[in-house]
């Protein structure tokens, strides 16, 4: 009879551990997906920003040597991602291809200007800094005009701020949900052993001695759950990289390492704190309070 009861208790305990591992794995997987979106949203935003171009139109009297020197100085600036020089002749060919006819035959002369397309680093693409750059180059003796899409910059900046804000809100919300769910699973497991905890306490075991095996077990379950969550996340990363290669997720190794370490640390921290406070609660209860 005792053997059957022990077997039943063992199966019940294994079932409890299994549910805890599954709960932790699912929660951490969802947190990992959200973390991946949050981290890559910055990458996507930077890619979009670095497509923005400022065109510096040069005066006709500027010589080729002066243009080369000016282009070199732009490339050395801290805000420059890349800079491309386009002569008025090249611009005429490009424009003719776009409209489908040779406009030079109609006009008789080339009205276009030599220009430099300046692509900025992502952190410099905002209305304030781009206005500063516009004023800076308008004061340059080589430049006759500066052109860029101001409404697009304003719209891009506002949308990125809005998306970043709501992603942060969503991350905080799901982070809290993750803590609550994992905490609840561990508390239920420890609740089933509350009489064992009180019995150990009654025979003289210290609180730290009683807590230690529970904490170690919970951390072990948390690491197993994190392992399964990372496997699932690895499949998602591989799938995204295969179907959306422009994101270059697998090439962004530091971000992936940060994300994976973050999931492991989250699992460790939540299971440790949840187990500590759950066992502490039952250790502080009186014997007759264990039935409620």
C-alpha positions as CSV (number, residue, x, y, z in Angstrom):
1,X,0.0,0.0,0.0
2,X,2.8,2.3,0.9
3,X,4.6,1.5,-2.3
4,X,1.5,2.5,-4.3
5,X,1.1,5.7,-2.4
6,X,4.8,6.6,-3.0
7,X,4.4,5.8,-6.7
8,X,1.3,8.0,-6.8
9,X,3.1,10.9,-5.0
10,X,6.1,10.5,-7.4
11,X,3.9,10.7,-10.5
12,X,2.1,13.7,-9.0
13,X,5.4,15.4,-8.3
14,X,6.7,14.7,-11.8
15,X,3.4,16.0,-13.3
16,X,3.8,19.2,-11.2
17,X,7.4,19.7,-12.3
18,X,6.4,19.1,-15.9
19,X,3.7,21.8,-15.8
20,X,6.1,24.2,-14.2
21,X,8.7,23.6,-16.9
22,X,6.1,24.0,-19.7
23,X,4.7,27.2,-18.1
24,X,8.2,28.7,-17.8
25,X,9.2,27.6,-21.3
26,X,6.0,29.1,-22.9
27,X,6.3,32.4,-21.0
28,X,10.0,32.8,-21.7
29,X,9.4,32.0,-25.4
30,X,6.8,34.8,-25.7
31,X,9.1,37.2,-23.8
32,X,12.0,36.2,-26.1
33,X,9.8,36.9,-29.2
34,X,8.9,40.3,-27.9
35,X,12.5,41.0,-26.9
36,X,13.6,40.1,-30.4
37,X,11.0,42.4,-31.9
38,X,12.1,45.2,-29.5
39,X,15.8,44.8,-30.3
40,X,15.3,44.4,-34.1
41,X,12.9,47.3,-34.3
42,X,15.9,49.6,-33.5
43,X,17.8,47.9,-36.3
44,X,14.9,48.3,-38.8
45,X,14.5,51.9,-37.7
46,X,18.2,52.6,-38.3
47,X,18.0,51.0,-41.7
48,X,15.1,53.3,-42.7
49,X,16.9,56.3,-41.3
50,X,20.1,55.6,-43.2
51,X,18.1,55.6,-46.5
52,X,17.3,59.3,-46.0
53,X,19.5,61.5,-48.2
54,X,20.5,65.2,-48.2
55,X,21.4,66.5,-51.6
56,X,24.0,69.3,-51.7
57,X,23.8,71.2,-55.0
58,X,27.1,72.8,-56.0
59,X,27.8,76.1,-57.8
60,X,28.8,75.8,-61.5
61,X,32.1,77.6,-60.9
62,X,33.4,75.0,-58.4
63,X,36.2,73.1,-60.0
64,X,36.6,69.3,-60.0
65,X,39.6,69.6,-57.6
66,X,37.5,71.6,-55.2
67,X,34.7,69.1,-55.5
68,X,37.0,66.2,-54.7
69,X,38.4,68.0,-51.6
70,X,34.9,69.0,-50.5
71,X,33.7,65.4,-50.9
72,X,36.7,64.1,-48.9
73,X,35.9,66.5,-46.1
74,X,32.3,65.4,-46.0
75,X,33.3,61.7,-45.8
76,X,35.5,62.5,-42.8
77,X,32.6,64.0,-40.8
78,X,31.3,62.0,-37.8
79,X,27.7,62.2,-39.1
80,X,28.4,60.8,-42.5
81,X,27.4,57.3,-43.4
82,X,28.3,57.6,-47.1
83,X,28.4,60.4,-49.7
84,X,28.1,60.0,-53.4
85,X,29.0,62.6,-56.0
86,X,26.8,62.9,-59.1
87,X,27.9,65.3,-61.9
88,X,25.3,67.3,-63.9
89,X,26.0,65.1,-66.9
90,X,25.3,61.9,-64.9
91,X,22.2,63.5,-63.4
92,X,20.9,64.4,-66.9
93,X,21.3,60.8,-68.1
94,X,19.4,59.5,-65.0
95,X,16.6,62.1,-65.4
96,X,16.2,61.3,-69.1
97,X,15.9,57.6,-68.3
98,X,13.2,58.4,-65.7
99,X,11.0,60.5,-68.0
100,X,11.7,58.4,-71.1
101,X,13.0,61.1,-73.3
102,X,16.1,63.3,-73.7
103,X,15.1,66.7,-72.3
104,X,18.4,68.2,-73.3
105,X,17.3,68.2,-76.9
106,X,14.2,70.2,-76.0
107,X,16.0,72.7,-73.7
108,X,19.3,73.0,-75.5
109,X,21.3,73.1,-72.4
110,X,21.7,71.2,-69.1
111,X,19.9,73.1,-66.2
112,X,20.9,70.5,-63.6
113,X,23.6,71.0,-61.0
114,X,26.5,69.0,-59.8
115,X,25.4,67.4,-56.5
116,X,26.5,65.3,-53.5
117,X,24.1,62.9,-52.0
118,X,24.8,62.8,-48.3
119,X,23.6,59.8,-46.3
120,X,23.7,60.2,-42.6
121,X,24.2,57.8,-39.7
122,X,21.0,56.9,-38.0
123,X,21.5,58.9,-34.9
124,X,21.7,62.1,-36.9
125,X,18.5,61.6,-38.8
126,X,16.0,63.8,-36.9
127,X,14.5,67.3,-37.7
128,X,16.8,69.3,-35.4
129,X,20.1,67.8,-36.5
130,X,19.2,67.8,-40.1
131,X,18.2,71.5,-39.9
132,X,21.6,72.2,-38.3
133,X,23.3,70.4,-41.2
134,X,21.2,72.3,-43.8
135,X,22.3,75.7,-42.3
136,X,25.9,74.5,-42.0
137,X,26.2,73.7,-45.7
138,X,24.1,76.6,-46.9
139,X,26.9,78.8,-45.4
140,X,29.5,76.9,-47.5
141,X,30.8,78.8,-50.5
142,X,30.6,75.7,-52.7
143,X,27.0,75.0,-52.1
144,X,24.1,76.8,-53.8
145,X,21.2,74.8,-52.3
146,X,20.4,72.0,-49.9
147,X,17.5,69.7,-50.4
148,X,15.9,66.9,-48.4
149,X,12.3,65.7,-47.6
150,X,11.4,67.6,-44.4
151,X,7.9,66.2,-44.1
152,X,9.2,62.7,-44.5
153,X,11.8,63.2,-41.7
154,X,9.2,64.6,-39.4
155,X,6.8,61.7,-40.1
156,X,9.6,59.1,-39.8
157,X,10.8,60.5,-36.5
158,X,7.2,60.7,-35.0
159,X,6.3,57.1,-36.1
160,X,9.5,55.6,-34.8
161,X,8.9,57.3,-31.4
162,X,5.3,56.1,-31.4
163,X,6.2,52.5,-32.3
164,X,9.1,52.5,-29.7
165,X,6.8,53.7,-27.0
166,X,4.1,51.1,-27.6
167,X,6.7,48.3,-27.9
168,X,8.2,49.4,-24.5
169,X,4.7,49.4,-23.0
170,X,4.0,45.9,-24.5
171,X,7.4,44.6,-23.2
172,X,6.7,45.9,-19.7
173,X,3.2,44.4,-19.7
174,X,4.3,41.0,-20.9
175,X,7.3,41.1,-18.5
176,X,4.9,41.6,-15.6
177,X,2.7,38.8,-16.9
178,X,5.7,36.5,-17.2
179,X,6.7,37.2,-13.6
180,X,3.1,36.5,-12.4
181,X,2.7,33.3,-14.3
182,X,6.1,31.8,-13.4
183,X,5.6,32.9,-9.8
184,X,2.1,31.3,-9.7
185,X,3.4,28.0,-11.1
186,X,6.2,27.8,-8.5
187,X,3.9,28.8,-5.6
188,X,1.5,26.1,-6.5
189,X,4.3,23.5,-6.5
190,X,5.6,24.7,-3.1
191,X,2.0,24.9,-1.8
192,X,1.7,21.1,-2.3
193,X,4.7,20.6,0.0
194,X,3.7,23.1,2.7
195,X,3.2,20.3,5.3
196,X,6.7,18.9,4.5
197,X,8.1,22.4,5.0
198,X,6.4,22.8,8.4
199,X,7.4,19.3,9.5
200,X,11.1,20.0,8.7
201,X,10.8,23.3,10.6
202,X,9.2,21.5,13.6
203,X,12.1,19.0,13.9
204,X,14.6,21.9,14.1
205,X,15.7,22.5,10.5
206,X,16.7,26.1,9.9
207,X,14.9,28.3,7.3
208,X,17.9,28.5,5.0
209,X,18.3,24.7,5.2
210,X,14.7,24.2,4.3
211,X,14.7,26.8,1.5
212,X,17.9,25.6,-0.2
213,X,16.6,22.4,-1.9
214,X,13.4,24.1,-3.1
215,X,15.4,27.0,-4.5
216,X,17.8,24.6,-6.3
217,X,15.0,22.6,-7.7
218,X,13.1,25.6,-9.0
219,X,16.3,27.1,-10.6
220,X,16.9,23.7,-12.2
221,X,13.3,23.7,-13.6
222,X,13.7,27.3,-14.7
223,X,16.9,26.5,-16.6
224,X,15.2,23.5,-18.3
225,X,12.2,25.8,-19.2
226,X,14.7,28.4,-20.5
227,X,16.4,25.7,-22.6
228,X,13.2,24.8,-24.4
229,X,12.3,28.4,-24.8
230,X,15.7,29.1,-26.5
231,X,15.2,26.1,-28.8
232,X,11.9,27.5,-29.9
233,X,13.3,31.0,-30.3
234,X,16.3,29.6,-32.3
235,X,13.8,28.1,-34.8
236,X,12.0,31.4,-35.1
237,X,15.2,33.3,-35.7
238,X,16.3,30.8,-38.3
239,X,12.9,31.0,-40.0
240,X,12.9,34.9,-40.1
241,X,16.5,35.0,-41.3
242,X,15.6,32.6,-44.1
243,X,12.5,34.4,-45.3
244,X,13.5,38.0,-44.4
245,X,17.3,38.0,-45.0
246,X,17.4,41.9,-45.1
247,X,17.1,41.9,-41.3
248,X,20.4,39.9,-41.1
249,X,19.4,38.5,-37.7
250,X,21.9,35.6,-37.7
251,X,24.7,38.1,-38.6
252,X,23.8,40.3,-35.6
253,X,25.5,37.9,-33.1
254,X,25.8,40.4,-30.2
255,X,22.1,41.0,-30.2
256,X,21.3,37.3,-30.2
257,X,23.7,36.6,-27.4
258,X,22.2,39.5,-25.4
259,X,18.7,38.1,-26.0
260,X,19.6,34.6,-25.1
261,X,21.5,35.6,-21.9
262,X,18.6,37.9,-21.0
263,X,16.1,34.9,-21.2
264,X,18.4,32.7,-19.0
265,X,18.9,35.5,-16.5
266,X,15.2,36.2,-16.4
267,X,14.4,32.6,-15.7
268,X,17.1,32.4,-13.0
269,X,16.0,35.6,-11.3
270,X,12.2,34.9,-11.3
271,X,12.5,31.3,-10.1
272,X,15.0,32.3,-7.3
273,X,12.8,35.2,-6.0
274,X,9.5,33.3,-6.4
275,X,10.8,30.2,-4.5
276,X,12.4,32.3,-1.8
277,X,9.3,34.3,-1.0
278,X,6.9,31.3,-1.4
279,X,8.9,29.1,1.0
280,X,9.3,32.1,3.4
281,X,5.5,32.5,3.5
282,X,4.9,28.9,4.5
283,X,7.8,29.0,7.0
284,X,6.1,32.0,8.7
285,X,2.6,30.4,8.9
286,X,1.4,28.6,12.0
287,X,0.5,24.9,11.7
288,X,-3.3,25.5,11.8
289,X,-3.0,28.1,9.0
290,X,-1.6,25.6,6.5
291,X,-5.2,24.3,5.9
292,X,-6.4,27.6,4.5
